[in-house]
């Protein structure tokens, strides 16, 4: 009887309810993505403005030291600054393409440390797009398939990854659904017995039998 109470006390949601729960969880996830993206954009914009102000002050200080106290800032300074900013953004993007592994290294050369400092603000700017890439959208058809998969996992506990074409025949739709359910922590893909398995994530929403309903599950199964 325990497999029949994976979600709530006694009654598992119907597929439509499961789809509604998934939709609501995706909406909550997307709201967090949007807020984090706006925060990242605000921080990056503030850092660029700060860099502009510091560069403006240092350039004026240099010109004053060379040409005298009555010297003015070159008119080309704003254009040069933003062209340089665009070049740094392009360099940061190229560096990301060449070195996609963002894990920190134990040891870095002096050149790598300098490059990290130079590209700190451009990388923070590019992080806005990286954050937005976590935005997930599932159509009504996708949600129906996702709900059916979650229901099946509630019954079977886990499914072989290679058997999922039987559940969701369309490869593109299958990848989209698996990726969305993974990123919102509804399902998990793990390696067991030398095979890849799909299972429900313990951190899934409480309405889908997540950590908050374990006590209820234990009471019902006992």
C-alpha positions as CSV (number, residue, x, y, z in Angstrom):
1,X,0.0,0.0,0.0
2,X,2.9,2.3,0.5
3,X,3.3,3.0,-3.3
4,X,-0.3,4.3,-3.3
5,X,0.5,7.1,-0.8
6,X,3.5,8.7,-2.4
7,X,1.7,12.0,-2.6
8,X,-0.8,12.7,0.2
9,X,-2.5,10.8,3.0
10,X,-4.3,8.1,1.2
11,X,-5.2,9.9,-2.0
12,X,-2.8,10.4,-4.9
13,X,-3.6,13.4,-7.1
14,X,-5.3,12.7,-10.4
15,X,-3.2,13.4,-13.6
16,X,-4.9,16.8,-14.0
17,X,-4.1,17.7,-10.4
18,X,-0.5,16.5,-10.9
19,X,-0.3,18.7,-14.1
20,X,-1.7,21.7,-12.1
21,X,0.9,21.1,-9.3
22,X,3.7,20.9,-11.9
23,X,2.5,24.1,-13.6
24,X,2.3,26.0,-10.3
25,X,5.8,24.8,-9.4
26,X,7.2,25.9,-12.7
27,X,5.5,29.3,-12.3
28,X,7.2,29.7,-8.9
29,X,10.5,28.6,-10.3
30,X,10.2,31.0,-13.2
31,X,9.4,33.9,-10.8
32,X,12.5,33.2,-8.9
33,X,14.5,33.1,-12.2
34,X,13.1,36.4,-13.2
35,X,13.8,38.1,-9.9
36,X,17.3,36.7,-9.7
37,X,17.9,37.8,-13.3
38,X,16.7,41.4,-12.5
39,X,18.9,41.4,-9.4
40,X,21.9,40.2,-11.4
41,X,21.2,42.8,-14.0
42,X,21.0,45.6,-11.4
43,X,24.2,44.5,-9.8
44,X,26.0,44.3,-13.1
45,X,24.7,47.7,-14.2
46,X,25.8,49.2,-10.9
47,X,29.3,47.7,-11.3
48,X,29.6,49.1,-14.9
49,X,28.6,52.6,-13.6
50,X,31.1,52.3,-10.8
51,X,33.8,51.3,-13.3
52,X,32.8,54.2,-15.5
53,X,33.1,56.7,-12.6
54,X,36.5,55.3,-11.5
55,X,37.8,55.3,-15.1
56,X,36.5,58.8,-15.6
57,X,38.2,60.0,-12.4
58,X,41.5,58.3,-13.2
59,X,41.6,59.5,-16.8
60,X,40.9,63.1,-15.7
61,X,43.6,62.8,-13.0
62,X,46.1,61.5,-15.6
63,X,45.2,64.3,-18.1
64,X,45.5,66.9,-15.4
65,X,48.9,65.6,-14.4
66,X,50.2,65.7,-17.9
67,X,48.5,68.8,-19.4
68,X,47.8,70.9,-16.4
69,X,44.9,71.7,-14.0
70,X,42.8,73.4,-16.7
71,X,42.7,70.4,-18.9
72,X,39.4,68.7,-19.7
73,X,38.5,65.1,-20.2
74,X,38.7,64.0,-23.9
75,X,35.4,64.1,-25.7
76,X,36.0,60.6,-27.0
77,X,36.2,59.1,-23.5
78,X,32.5,57.8,-23.3
79,X,32.8,56.2,-26.7
80,X,36.1,54.6,-25.9
81,X,34.8,53.3,-22.6
82,X,31.7,51.6,-24.0
83,X,33.7,50.2,-27.0
84,X,36.2,48.7,-24.5
85,X,33.3,47.4,-22.4
86,X,31.8,45.7,-25.5
87,X,35.2,44.2,-26.3
88,X,35.5,42.9,-22.7
89,X,32.0,41.3,-23.0
90,X,33.1,39.6,-26.2
91,X,36.3,38.4,-24.6
92,X,34.3,37.0,-21.6
93,X,31.9,35.2,-23.9
94,X,34.8,33.7,-25.9
95,X,36.5,32.6,-22.7
96,X,33.3,30.9,-21.6
97,X,33.1,29.0,-24.9
98,X,36.7,27.9,-24.6
99,X,36.5,27.1,-20.9
100,X,33.0,26.0,-20.1
101,X,34.0,24.3,-16.9
102,X,33.4,27.0,-14.3
103,X,34.7,25.0,-11.3
104,X,37.4,26.9,-9.4
105,X,41.0,25.7,-9.7
106,X,43.3,25.0,-6.8
107,X,46.2,26.8,-8.5
108,X,46.1,29.6,-11.0
109,X,48.8,31.4,-12.9
110,X,49.3,35.1,-12.6
111,X,47.9,35.6,-16.0
112,X,44.7,33.7,-15.0
113,X,44.3,35.8,-11.9
114,X,44.6,39.0,-13.9
115,X,42.2,37.7,-16.5
116,X,39.7,36.9,-13.7
117,X,39.9,40.4,-12.4
118,X,39.6,42.0,-15.8
119,X,36.6,39.9,-16.8
120,X,34.8,40.0,-13.4
121,X,32.2,42.6,-14.4
122,X,31.7,41.2,-18.0
123,X,31.1,37.7,-16.5
124,X,28.6,39.2,-14.0
125,X,26.8,40.7,-17.0
126,X,26.8,37.5,-19.0
127,X,25.4,35.7,-15.9
128,X,22.1,37.5,-16.6
129,X,21.6,35.4,-19.7
130,X,22.8,32.3,-17.9
131,X,20.2,32.8,-15.2
132,X,17.5,33.4,-17.7
133,X,18.3,30.1,-19.5
134,X,16.9,28.4,-16.4
135,X,13.4,29.7,-17.4
136,X,11.2,26.7,-18.2
137,X,7.9,26.5,-20.2
138,X,5.9,23.4,-20.8
139,X,2.9,23.4,-23.1
140,X,-0.4,21.7,-22.2
141,X,0.7,18.6,-24.1
142,X,4.1,18.7,-22.3
143,X,2.4,19.1,-18.9
144,X,0.1,16.1,-19.6
145,X,3.1,14.0,-20.5
146,X,5.1,15.2,-17.5
147,X,2.1,14.5,-15.2
148,X,1.8,11.0,-16.6
149,X,5.5,10.4,-16.1
150,X,5.4,11.5,-12.5
151,X,2.3,9.3,-11.9
152,X,4.2,6.3,-13.4
153,X,7.3,7.0,-11.2
154,X,5.0,7.1,-8.2
155,X,3.9,3.6,-9.0
156,X,7.2,2.1,-10.2
157,X,9.6,4.0,-7.9
158,X,12.1,4.3,-10.8
159,X,12.3,3.8,-14.5
160,X,15.3,3.0,-16.8
161,X,16.3,6.1,-18.8
162,X,16.5,4.0,-21.9
163,X,12.9,2.9,-21.5
164,X,11.5,6.4,-21.5
165,X,10.8,6.5,-25.3
166,X,8.0,4.1,-24.4
167,X,6.5,6.7,-22.1
168,X,7.3,9.8,-24.2
169,X,8.0,8.8,-27.9
170,X,9.0,12.2,-29.2
171,X,12.7,12.7,-28.5
172,X,12.6,16.5,-28.4
173,X,9.6,16.6,-26.1
174,X,11.1,13.9,-23.9
175,X,14.3,15.9,-23.4
176,X,12.4,19.1,-22.7
177,X,10.2,17.4,-20.1
178,X,13.1,15.6,-18.4
179,X,15.2,18.8,-18.3
180,X,12.3,20.9,-16.9
181,X,11.4,18.3,-14.2
182,X,15.1,18.0,-13.2
183,X,15.8,21.7,-12.9
184,X,12.7,22.2,-10.7
185,X,13.8,19.1,-8.6
186,X,10.7,17.0,-9.3
187,X,12.7,14.1,-10.7
188,X,16.3,13.0,-10.5
189,X,18.4,11.0,-12.9
190,X,21.0,8.8,-11.1
191,X,23.3,5.9,-11.9
192,X,22.5,2.7,-10.1
193,X,23.5,-0.9,-11.0
194,X,25.5,0.5,-14.0
195,X,22.4,1.9,-15.5
196,X,20.8,5.3,-15.6
197,X,17.5,5.5,-13.7
198,X,14.8,8.2,-13.4
199,X,13.2,8.6,-10.0
200,X,11.2,11.1,-8.0
201,X,13.4,13.6,-6.3
202,X,13.0,13.7,-2.4
203,X,13.1,17.5,-2.7
204,X,10.1,17.7,-4.9
205,X,7.1,19.8,-3.8
206,X,5.2,18.6,-0.8
207,X,2.1,18.2,-2.9
208,X,3.9,15.5,-4.9
209,X,5.1,13.7,-1.8
210,X,8.3,15.6,-1.1
211,X,10.2,15.8,2.2
212,X,7.4,17.6,4.0
213,X,5.0,14.6,3.6
214,X,7.4,11.8,4.7
215,X,5.8,11.7,8.2
216,X,2.4,11.3,6.6
217,X,3.7,8.6,4.3
218,X,5.2,6.7,7.3
219,X,2.0,7.0,9.3
220,X,-0.1,5.7,6.5
221,X,2.2,2.9,5.5
222,X,2.3,1.7,9.1
